[in-house]
Amino acid sequence: MKKLRRFILTLGLFLSSAAALADPQVYKVQVDGLACPFCAYGIEKKLSAVPGVDKLETDIAAGTVAVDFGNHRIHKWRPVPDR
């Protein structure tokens, strides 16, 4: 859970940069500890709840998650509260 929280915070900081307001992009993020389908499902579930996410692609072997926002613009980032 700590790694998931760190991943979401890192993604939030990344998306809050000026580049996030530019043309549509796919953000590819390295996730330490991504080792099983259950881990990938948890990450996909959390990220799919972020407004504007069009597509997610998880690569367990490479330990990466690609987040595609399509034509959506990211105006501001707010942390996802722990539940």
N, CA, C and O atoms as a GROMACS GRO file, in nm:
protein
  332
    1MET      N    1   0.082  -0.118   0.000
    1MET     CA    2   0.000   0.000   0.000
    1MET      C    3   0.087   0.126   0.000
    1MET      O    4   0.051   0.227  -0.061
    2LYS      N    5   0.202   0.119   0.069
    2LYS     CA    6   0.291   0.234   0.074
    2LYS      C    7   0.347   0.264  -0.065
    2LYS      O    8   0.361   0.380  -0.103
    3LYS      N    9   0.378   0.159  -0.142
    3LYS     CA   10   0.430   0.180  -0.277
    3LYS      C   11   0.322   0.237  -0.368
    3LYS      O   12   0.352   0.320  -0.454
    4LEU      N   13   0.199   0.193  -0.350
    4LEU     CA   14   0.088   0.245  -0.430
    4LEU      C   15   0.068   0.393  -0.401
    4LEU      O   16   0.048   0.473  -0.492
    5ARG      N   17   0.073   0.430  -0.275
    5ARG     CA   18   0.057   0.570  -0.236
    5ARG      C   19   0.170   0.654  -0.296
    5ARG      O   20   0.145   0.763  -0.348
    6ARG      N   21   0.292   0.604  -0.288
    6ARG     CA   22   0.408   0.676  -0.344
    6ARG      C   23   0.392   0.690  -0.496
    6ARG      O   24   0.424   0.795  -0.552
    7PHE      N   25   0.344   0.585  -0.561
    7PHE     CA   26   0.323   0.591  -0.706
    7PHE      C   27   0.220   0.697  -0.742
    7PHE      O   28   0.243   0.776  -0.835
    8ILE      N   29   0.109   0.701  -0.671
    8ILE     CA   30   0.003   0.797  -0.702
    8ILE      C   31   0.052   0.940  -0.676
    8ILE      O   32   0.022   1.030  -0.754
    9LEU      N   33   0.126   0.960  -0.569
    9LEU     CA   34   0.180   1.093  -0.542
    9LEU      C   35   0.281   1.135  -0.647
    9LEU      O   36   0.283   1.251  -0.690
   10THR      N   37   0.367   1.041  -0.689
   10THR     CA   38   0.464   1.071  -0.793
   10THR      C   39   0.395   1.106  -0.924
   10THR      O   40   0.434   1.201  -0.992
   11LEU      N   41   0.293   1.030  -0.959
   11LEU     CA   42   0.218   1.058  -1.080
   11LEU      C   43   0.152   1.195  -1.070
   11LEU      O   44   0.149   1.270  -1.168
   12GLY      N   45   0.099   1.229  -0.955
   12GLY     CA   46   0.036   1.359  -0.936
   12GLY      C   47   0.133   1.474  -0.954
   12GLY      O   48   0.100   1.574  -1.017
   13LEU      N   49   0.252   1.459  -0.899
   13LEU     CA   50   0.353   1.564  -0.916
   13LEU      C   51   0.394   1.575  -1.062
   13LEU      O   52   0.414   1.685  -1.114
   14PHE      N   53   0.405   1.463  -1.126
   14PHE     CA   54   0.443   1.462  -1.267
   14PHE      C   55   0.336   1.530  -1.352
   14PHE      O   56   0.368   1.609  -1.441
   15LEU      N   57   0.211   1.500  -1.324
   15LEU     CA   58   0.101   1.555  -1.404
   15LEU      C   59   0.077   1.702  -1.375
   15LEU      O   60   0.018   1.772  -1.457
   16SER      N   61   0.121   1.751  -1.260
   16SER     CA   62   0.100   1.891  -1.227
   16SER      C   63   0.202   1.982  -1.293
   16SER      O   64   0.193   2.105  -1.282
   17SER      N   65   0.298   1.923  -1.361
   17SER     CA   66   0.399   2.004  -1.430
   17SER      C   67   0.336   2.075  -1.550
   17SER      O   68   0.227   2.039  -1.594
   18ALA      N   69   0.405   2.171  -1.602
   18ALA     CA   70   0.354   2.249  -1.716
   18ALA      C   71   0.333   2.160  -1.838
   18ALA      O   72   0.246   2.189  -1.920
   19ALA      N   73   0.410   2.055  -1.851
   19ALA     CA   74   0.395   1.967  -1.967
   19ALA      C   75   0.259   1.899  -1.969
   19ALA      O   76   0.210   1.860  -2.075
   20ALA      N   77   0.198   1.884  -1.854
   20ALA     CA   78   0.067   1.819  -1.848
   20ALA      C   79  -0.042   1.904  -1.911
   20ALA      O   80  -0.147   1.853  -1.947
   21LEU      N   81  -0.017   2.034  -1.924
   21LEU     CA   82  -0.116   2.122  -1.985
   21LEU      C   83  -0.098   2.134  -2.136
   21LEU      O   84  -0.174   2.204  -2.202
   22ALA      N   85   0.002   2.068  -2.189
   22ALA     CA   86   0.029   2.074  -2.332
   22ALA      C   87  -0.060   1.974  -2.408
   22ALA      O   88  -0.164   1.932  -2.358
   23ASP      N   89  -0.018   1.938  -2.527
   23ASP     CA   90  -0.094   1.845  -2.610
   23ASP      C   91  -0.114   1.711  -2.538
   23ASP      O   92  -0.042   1.680  -2.443
   24PRO      N   93  -0.212   1.633  -2.584
   24PRO     CA   94  -0.238   1.503  -2.523
   24PRO      C   95  -0.112   1.416  -2.523
   24PRO      O   96  -0.039   1.411  -2.622
   25GLN      N   97  -0.090   1.350  -2.413
   25GLN     CA   98   0.030   1.268  -2.399
   25GLN      C   99  -0.003   1.142  -2.322
   25GLN      O  100  -0.104   1.133  -2.253
   26VAL      N  101   0.086   1.047  -2.336
   26VAL     CA  102   0.080   0.926  -2.256
   26VAL      C  103   0.197   0.933  -2.158
   26VAL      O  104   0.311   0.954  -2.198
   27TYR      N  105   0.168   0.916  -2.031
   27TYR     CA  106   0.270   0.920  -1.928
   27TYR      C  107   0.303   0.776  -1.888
   27TYR      O  108   0.215   0.699  -1.851
   28LYS      N  109   0.431   0.742  -1.897
   28LYS     CA  110   0.476   0.608  -1.862
   28LYS      C  111   0.556   0.620  -1.732
   28LYS      O  112   0.654   0.695  -1.724
   29VAL      N  113   0.514   0.545  -1.630
   29VAL     CA  114   0.572   0.557  -1.498
   29VAL      C  115   0.624   0.421  -1.453
   29VAL      O  116   0.556   0.320  -1.467
   30GLN      N  117   0.746   0.419  -1.398
   30GLN     CA  118   0.805   0.298  -1.341
   30GLN      C  119   0.746   0.276  -1.202
   30GLN      O  120   0.744   0.368  -1.120
   31VAL      N  121   0.700   0.155  -1.174
   31VAL     CA  122   0.640   0.122  -1.045
   31VAL      C  123   0.723   0.012  -0.979
   31VAL      O  124   0.726  -0.102  -1.025
   32ASP      N  125   0.791   0.048  -0.870
   32ASP     CA  126   0.868  -0.051  -0.796
   32ASP      C  127   0.774  -0.147  -0.726
   32ASP      O  128   0.676  -0.104  -0.664
   33GLY      N  129   0.801  -0.275  -0.734
   33GLY     CA  130   0.720  -0.375  -0.665
   33GLY      C  131   0.600  -0.424  -0.743
   33GLY      O  132   0.519  -0.500  -0.689
   34LEU      N  133   0.585  -0.383  -0.868
   34LEU     CA  134   0.474  -0.431  -0.951
   34LEU      C  135   0.510  -0.572  -0.998
   34LEU      O  136   0.585  -0.589  -1.094
   35ALA      N  137   0.454  -0.672  -0.929
   35ALA     CA  138   0.498  -0.809  -0.954
   35ALA      C  139   0.387  -0.908  -0.987
   35ALA      O  140   0.415  -1.021  -1.025
   36CYS      N  141   0.262  -0.867  -0.972
   36CYS     CA  142   0.154  -0.964  -0.994
   36CYS      C  143   0.029  -0.895  -1.049
   36CYS      O  144   0.016  -0.773  -1.040
   37PRO      N  145  -0.061  -0.973  -1.105
   37PRO     CA  146  -0.185  -0.915  -1.158
   37PRO      C  147  -0.269  -0.844  -1.051
   37PRO      O  148  -0.338  -0.748  -1.082
   38PHE      N  149  -0.263  -0.890  -0.928
   38PHE     CA  150  -0.338  -0.826  -0.820
   38PHE      C  151  -0.287  -0.684  -0.797
   38PHE      O  152  -0.366  -0.591  -0.778
   39CYS      N  153  -0.153  -0.667  -0.799
   39CYS     CA  154  -0.094  -0.534  -0.785
   39CYS      C  155  -0.138  -0.444  -0.901
   39CYS      O  156  -0.176  -0.329  -0.880
   40ALA      N  157  -0.132  -0.498  -1.022
   40ALA     CA  158  -0.171  -0.420  -1.141
   40ALA      C  159  -0.318  -0.380  -1.133
   40ALA      O  160  -0.353  -0.268  -1.168
   41TYR      N  161  -0.403  -0.471  -1.087
   41TYR     CA  162  -0.545  -0.440  -1.075
   41TYR      C  163  -0.569  -0.325  -0.978
   41TYR      O  164  -0.649  -0.236  -1.005
   42GLY      N  165  -0.499  -0.326  -0.865
   42GLY     CA  166  -0.514  -0.219  -0.766
   42GLY      C  167  -0.474  -0.084  -0.822
   42GLY      O  168  -0.542   0.016  -0.798
   43ILE      N  169  -0.363  -0.080  -0.896
   43ILE     CA  170  -0.317   0.045  -0.956
   43ILE      C  171  -0.416   0.091  -1.062
   43ILE      O  172  -0.451   0.209  -1.067
   44GLU      N  173  -0.460  -0.001  -1.147
   44GLU     CA  174  -0.555   0.035  -1.253
   44GLU      C  175  -0.687   0.085  -1.194
   44GLU      O  176  -0.747   0.179  -1.248
   45LYS      N  177  -0.731   0.025  -1.087
   45LYS     CA  178  -0.857   0.067  -1.024
   45LYS      C  179  -0.846   0.210  -0.972
   45LYS      O  180  -0.937   0.291  -0.992
   46LYS      N  181  -0.736   0.241  -0.905
   46LYS     CA  182  -0.716   0.376  -0.850
   46LYS      C  183  -0.702   0.480  -0.962
   46LYS      O  184  -0.764   0.586  -0.957
   47LEU      N  185  -0.620   0.449  -1.062
   47LEU     CA  186  -0.595   0.546  -1.167
   47LEU      C  187  -0.714   0.565  -1.260
   47LEU      O  188  -0.732   0.673  -1.315
   48SER      N  189  -0.794   0.462  -1.278
   48SER     CA  190  -0.912   0.477  -1.364
   48SER      C  191  -1.015   0.570  -1.301
   48SER      O  192  -1.103   0.621  -1.370
   49ALA      N  193  -1.005   0.593  -1.171
   49ALA     CA  194  -1.096   0.683  -1.101
   49ALA      C  195  -1.054   0.830  -1.117
   49ALA      O  196  -1.130   0.920  -1.082
   50VAL      N  197  -0.933   0.854  -1.169
   50VAL     CA  198  -0.886   0.992  -1.189
   50VAL      C  199  -0.959   1.051  -1.309
   50VAL      O  200  -0.960   0.992  -1.416
   51PRO      N  201  -1.021   1.169  -1.291
   51PRO     CA  202  -1.093   1.230  -1.403
   51PRO      C  203  -1.002   1.256  -1.522
   51PRO      O  204  -0.892   1.309  -1.507
   52GLY      N  205  -1.050   1.219  -1.641
   52GLY     CA  206  -0.975   1.244  -1.764
   52GLY      C  207  -0.893   1.128  -1.815
   52GLY      O  208  -0.843   1.134  -1.927
   53VAL      N  209  -0.877   1.023  -1.736
   53VAL     CA  210  -0.798   0.908  -1.780
   53VAL      C  211  -0.879   0.833  -1.885
   53VAL      O  212  -0.990   0.787  -1.858
   54ASP      N  213  -0.822   0.820  -2.006
   54ASP     CA  214  -0.890   0.749  -2.114
   54ASP      C  215  -0.850   0.602  -2.120
   54ASP      O  216  -0.933   0.515  -2.146
   55LYS      N  217  -0.722   0.576  -2.095
   55LYS     CA  218  -0.671   0.439  -2.113
   55LYS      C  219  -0.554   0.414  -2.019
   55LYS      O  220  -0.472   0.503  -1.994
   56LEU      N  221  -0.547   0.294  -1.968
   56LEU     CA  222  -0.435   0.250  -1.884
   56LEU      C  223  -0.375   0.125  -1.945
   56LEU      O  224  -0.447   0.038  -1.995
   57GLU      N  225  -0.245   0.116  -1.940
   57GLU     CA  226  -0.178  -0.004  -1.988
   57GLU      C  227  -0.070  -0.043  -1.888
   57GLU      O  228   0.026   0.031  -1.867
   58THR      N  229  -0.087  -0.159  -1.825
   58THR     CA  230   0.007  -0.206  -1.724
   58THR      C  231   0.094  -0.315  -1.781
   58THR      O  232   0.044  -0.411  -1.841
   59ASP      N  233   0.225  -0.303  -1.765
   59ASP     CA  234   0.320  -0.404  -1.809
   59ASP      C  235   0.390  -0.458  -1.685
   59ASP      O  236   0.483  -0.398  -1.633
   60ILE      N  237   0.343  -0.574  -1.640
   60ILE     CA  238   0.396  -0.632  -1.516
   60ILE      C  239   0.543  -0.670  -1.533
   60ILE      O  240   0.623  -0.648  -1.442
   61ALA      N  241   0.579  -0.727  -1.647
   61ALA     CA  242   0.718  -0.770  -1.670
   61ALA      C  243   0.815  -0.653  -1.664
   61ALA      O  244   0.924  -0.666  -1.608
   62ALA      N  245   0.777  -0.539  -1.720
   62ALA     CA  246   0.864  -0.421  -1.719
   62ALA      C  247   0.845  -0.337  -1.593
   62ALA      O  248   0.929  -0.252  -1.562
   63GLY      N  249   0.735  -0.359  -1.521
   63GLY     CA  250   0.706  -0.282  -1.400
   63GLY      C  251   0.665  -0.140  -1.431
   63GLY      O  252   0.700  -0.047  -1.358
   64THR      N  253   0.590  -0.120  -1.542
   64THR     CA  254   0.549   0.013  -1.581
   64THR      C  255   0.398   0.023  -1.599
   64THR      O  256   0.330  -0.076  -1.622
   65VAL      N  257   0.349   0.146  -1.587
   65VAL     CA  258   0.209   0.177  -1.613
   65VAL      C  259   0.207   0.297  -1.707
   65VAL      O  260   0.270   0.399  -1.680
   66ALA      N  261   0.133   0.284  -1.818
   66ALA     CA  262   0.116   0.393  -1.912
   66ALA      C  263  -0.024   0.451  -1.893
   66ALA      O  264  -0.123   0.378  -1.899
   67VAL      N  265  -0.031   0.581  -1.869
   67VAL     CA  266  -0.158   0.649  -1.846
   67VAL      C  267  -0.182   0.744  -1.963
   67VAL      O  268  -0.101   0.834  -1.989
   68ASP      N  269  -0.293   0.725  -2.033
   68ASP     CA  270  -0.328   0.806  -2.149
   68ASP      C  271  -0.447   0.895  -2.113
   68ASP      O  272  -0.554   0.846  -2.075
   69PHE      N  273  -0.428   1.026  -2.125
   69PHE     CA  274  -0.534   1.121  -2.096
   69PHE      C  275  -0.608   1.166  -2.222
   69PHE      O  276  -0.698   1.250  -2.214
   70GLY      N  277  -0.571   1.112  -2.337
   70GLY     CA  278  -0.640   1.146  -2.461
   70GLY      C  279  -0.639   1.295  -2.486
   70GLY      O  280  -0.533   1.358  -2.481
   71ASN      N  281  -0.754   1.352  -2.512
   71ASN     CA  282  -0.765   1.495  -2.539
   71ASN      C  283  -0.800   1.576  -2.415
   71ASN      O  284  -0.824   1.696  -2.425
   72HIS      N  285  -0.803   1.513  -2.300
   72HIS     CA  286  -0.838   1.584  -2.177
   72HIS      C  287  -0.720   1.667  -2.129
   72HIS      O  288  -0.604   1.625  -2.142
   73ARG      N  289  -0.748   1.782  -2.076
   73ARG     CA  290  -0.645   1.866  -2.016
   73ARG      C  291  -0.651   1.848  -1.864
   73ARG      O  292  -0.758   1.835  -1.806
   74ILE      N  293  -0.536   1.848  -1.804
   74ILE     CA  294  -0.526   1.837  -1.660
   74ILE      C  295  -0.512   1.978  -1.604
   74ILE      O  296  -0.410   2.043  -1.626
   75HIS      N  297  -0.613   2.025  -1.534
   75HIS     CA  298  -0.611   2.162  -1.482
   75HIS      C  299  -0.545   2.172  -1.346
   75HIS      O  300  -0.469   2.265  -1.320
   76LYS      N  301  -0.572   2.078  -1.260
   76LYS     CA  302  -0.507   2.079  -1.129
   76LYS      C  303  -0.507   1.937  -1.074
   76LYS      O  304  -0.589   1.853  -1.113
   77TRP      N  305  -0.417   1.913  -0.984
   77TRP     CA  306  -0.402   1.780  -0.922
   77TRP      C  307  -0.447   1.790  -0.778
   77TRP      O  308  -0.415   1.886  -0.708
   78ARG      N  309  -0.521   1.692  -0.736
   78ARG     CA  310  -0.554   1.682  -0.594
   78ARG      C  311  -0.525   1.539  -0.550
   78ARG      O  312  -0.564   1.445  -0.620
   79PRO      N  313  -0.459   1.520  -0.437
   79PRO     CA  314  -0.424   1.387  -0.391
   79PRO      C  315  -0.549   1.302  -0.368
   79PRO      O  316  -0.654   1.352  -0.329
   80VAL      N  317  -0.535   1.173  -0.391
   80VAL     CA  318  -0.642   1.078  -0.364
   80VAL      C  319  -0.630   1.037  -0.218
   80VAL      O  320  -0.526   0.986  -0.178
   81PRO      N  321  -0.734   1.057  -0.138
   81PRO     CA  322  -0.724   1.022   0.005
   81PRO      C  323  -0.719   0.871   0.024
   81PRO      O  324  -0.780   0.795  -0.051
   82ASP      N  325  -0.645   0.830   0.125
   82ASP     CA  326  -0.641   0.687   0.161
   82ASP      C  327  -0.774   0.645   0.218
   82ASP      O  328  -0.839   0.722   0.290
   83ARG      N  329  -0.814   0.524   0.188
   83ARG     CA  330  -0.941   0.473   0.241
   83ARG      C  331  -0.918   0.348   0.319
   83ARG      O  332  -1.014   0.291   0.372
   0.00000   0.00000   0.00000
